[in-house]
């Protein structure tokens, strides 16, 4: 499908996105020959070829080698590397090297380095230490990108480009960034009179009469200012990545793609806007190993990044052997786990899996972030498992690539609510004047819901508050939607009225899009859909629910942290607090509204209670499948392949064999080639999997 993308910066005419074709799974590594002896290249290529490696990623942290002195460009060293891989039939993804500046740049222009809030500053000696909006930095970045693209765009071995690496705003607070913020406010709010009104700057007498009077971020207490600052941080990252993408797009061939190594800390940036000029999403996923391997981090990242563009995505980095900037968490995977992780990514919709990285580094900060090869650079247990997996993918990958998923459940994600709840936290991590809260919304609310869906084998997508697509789903789960426009709340109400089902969490609808508390009974515009109102709320540590309404174990019949004094109107109470005063207020309610239902959680609940709530909502929505009869550590994922056949993955996340009855019609287990019948008893070995094509 052809999709027009917007015109920005140097891009002055309409283009179409690359029609990237994947006819098999790509499987490979990041590769840094520049860290190794020159004579290793031939041996590395030979070992990769024998192992079945099909793709490598290069170049993203080597600006100082491409431009060792200002204005002097050297490419022969990388030419040799890319040529060797091309000759071996191994594809290459080339990175723009802008996330690690050369020493001559900081020495000549120290102003490009970051300044942080309250007087802190970045120093040279680590990557990602620059202000990505600094004009001097952008001048030199554009030059190196253009020089590289002029040199490499026509190389037949390069299939795609990675712009920058793991980009965030990095805590920037430089003067030029503040100037950009003021210009952004001028465009959005037009006049200081509007700003005074919308932000409520009459409070503490902080009204401004001219834009020059707007104070810098240090010391600011106004919640509207803080929220808009976070939005501008997200915009700055998006503008930077679109700017780089636009430059690369001027040179690249139609059969080459543009992507970026996003981080799974999804709250940091606006992935939609940042990827607007990219062809594919890519993400770096790191996770626990050995007994800490659950597959949950893999599923969360996959579900989120697959949802951004509604397309398959790439894994540009993941665990090889061990990870860490020191040797405190060295946990090499159990036998089978590396292979199982690859297929876990594929089951979530990945079309490529790459390790960081090929060989373990002998010097520098990341010597313990080990690659496929250890420091001895010899074949080892990890290499053998990679080789086994690669050769399996050569054989069956065509059946697995481009997996399409049609889920009936979505989680609504709100970047604004994440930031606003950091600005005005409610958890018990601090005191009335501050908090150690750190992305509580994402890490404790959103991820609790996702973990429960994952562990009960309920397929889930994400939708986003900026442009939610409710109509695709039967059940939408909404973590605390603290910041929301009237329009968004109306869309939620309409979804329920028209037959949708919602699980909604406390604090939703409390503030508008400018972080102003609505001057009306909570939950504001959601009152009719919720079927109640409230005027008071309280913090508390922990309480039980009266009479154990969800029939969980006694130590799990607990709620905590926050409670709203709910007054039902049409809502039916499902649970009350076991407390002499709070018992008069429902903790959890269910309201029939139009053709649908809204379940409301007025407090934080334990995992066991949440599981009962979510799975009851799945049943109420009429979307239960046989997959829900299984539970972690037996995980299943599914989708449709290029042939229109259903692919079902079954993973055993334990050190014991797992047994189950296959609940669907017959098919073929792809790895073994054996036929499988409906209701046949199947066994999955520890840290292993089955893949069945119906």
Steps between C-alpha positions, in 0.01 A plus 500: 500500500631844411490757778586863463717651768523862607748753367762614751837675493686411179228265379301713259299255293275203561654155512370156585625272771727215401320186402718287728458134417592228747495153349666342803591583856821701538726372778826664595720719716640846547860490381790729593811394314655835593539370857688189385832406341494553122564134429174395675271617220537200272466259792190677633330499160586132458358409843183701438449339161542152648261584784229623262510868597308699235535866609737731688462854630803731483626853534274675752772598749801574279480866398862546610612240244287633215621856575821470706575870458258775419413491132715193423291195408620141486280216379744236376505321836121451495497427125713196568259376768182548297659348190601189692148451630349560158728243345391254770129565438449667839281811491605829665312769693709820523456747784548876497768561765350804672445366851872499583685816401873508416746659742588782260135614497459542875847653527426763237133549598444413866164678477354191331522307827189467714411723789257354750251651740631665816848561363621154403681442172626218283867427444682333216582133548163337449254477212168689480638808672391765251207736455323364193351844426832687505556667157874425499441133578233484229734663244771238550245218526343591169840512333608154614161350412509646149860391443416146609185481289678636194758228545283203599145542369565298184688216667302184413579339835320762710131427558420779742610788720473560870479871592678589825466247783272465804411869473340695785519866598756391762394753765593801286469842661733709282431865421423430134254230606323752723479743208345226289251428777389864514454506122295181527277663764453809284377284215270290717352765731539813285501756782624520857142585602389157377792336674422676830140378484566142389784440743335690786799728550296725728592243764784640710493808277705346216326662204727618221458806280748401228662181379839623624363470855444125476733342756725207409405147607716503816282568803166486317204369703213562257358168380392635161856627432650166605264298282562722197876474562474121481299529181767723353767247597307236306458739208873581495585131468238451229625803306859375524416150378275628221779739398751217476252274324425771245869539415551124462185479289650742248771245414376151576373258238135395487591151617675628815325581826543754779462406866630591845602307809222600738518407865220304671477775766202617299416804714807699391399604149210521256558193286224589254635843417865394515452223246284696257767493227626150583398184319527259792503506878795341679560451869781387731366251755701380800356268763572261782671168438512162669212479752419869445403439137122540469453622144297792634745772392516349152121495471453854636751654259363301209138586569580869544727551198290281273207729586676825409487440124270195503783310333773250569813636665868426553701405809827689458649399836429231756686276747770276366689357798505748791427870547617777731740792533668300776513135600226506764225341287684248288236236426572308180184336367407142575522260205215572261420850625677693223313300239170528684542878524539529124173323440334704775582815302371342180176397671438865587552608139874565461652446155861526620693416815854632553721456803711767657747386392730259315809500720568605857702821529843495663505859627269785595174525694323202347749215539242300697218560249603183326430407140443167332874435523677538833825689545695200369316539163462123465186296420306436819162394637332824390645474150371142471148604604502795260609267221224251581239777498632659181486176307147434624398845375660434162266203475173628653539878511288554190208359698560742788588831337242783476277348770171694519307527825135596548448565870173593668653661809692828522667701775462878467840665561533870591841669499340807657356301790838339561672839522222666697503227763875543531441873546220447754560149639250308712696194606666443835854549371551848645328766706260792447774720350674256274533139401740238377229406251653407167254423219261328738225512238699297248690268729233423760163562335536432127738210547282332762215480249729382221667236717162349591383490138831345395500236771145401409576483127273786401634674189519877547583813303561854618299802394610853576321796652606730213294302246330197654343242271236356729289355222743212435456349847244333723678577827712805579696525825576854614760557772464824699411752230589800714541735201232491231312739277121511498518355149692193616262440790207532262660241269528260795134554592390448139703180475320358804161626390546323167575165659862518608626384837745700712706445813580849633735589784483767772592866439370482143346818362621708792699757299458646154769509231669800668530325838219713645267321741149503360267724707228236520418182686749225421539307277387796293373421150522128579243521778208357300707218350645415844163524675635677810665815627745578779627806685765357731796266476768371732841344511548190713747217527290186472152364572311180435179475302190401694397132465772424244276578200748372239579177686875536513742389768482697824835669452391605147161640602668838534472848355738785561628854447193694379122497550219717371183551703264372230128587516313263265221627278441227242819300565484166682757458779713185463721543806519703820787576736533306824527811718271664756481828303596421140259203485217735396676573170533247215855414403405357160184555295342378178266715293287402203505796262327480165595168343826463692648494850752697701679339793665759724782443746497772766820370658816307419446126519725198543607295201259220593201734521603669178521165328144417604376842385674484162399142423139570600512792256631265229204269564254792511633616164439158346856458375628204703686235299652162593830684551369634831480145634881513522698725730863602545753327495322352194466796264337500158500761223342484159450678169452447129792438263552594135314188389192598701558217746483537878833468679486406869806529723517314833781590742602329823653755739615253762765240578238223496329343202152636426209285383173618342223392266517680169156671485479584127462308177790302361816646357874454460764573762746693285830431676459121514272466196264274697123505456290614795137403556231688691494404873834325463714499813815702434816536706734801494847452646642753751572839338378371167208563265273354236381681186185363339372606161133417452 
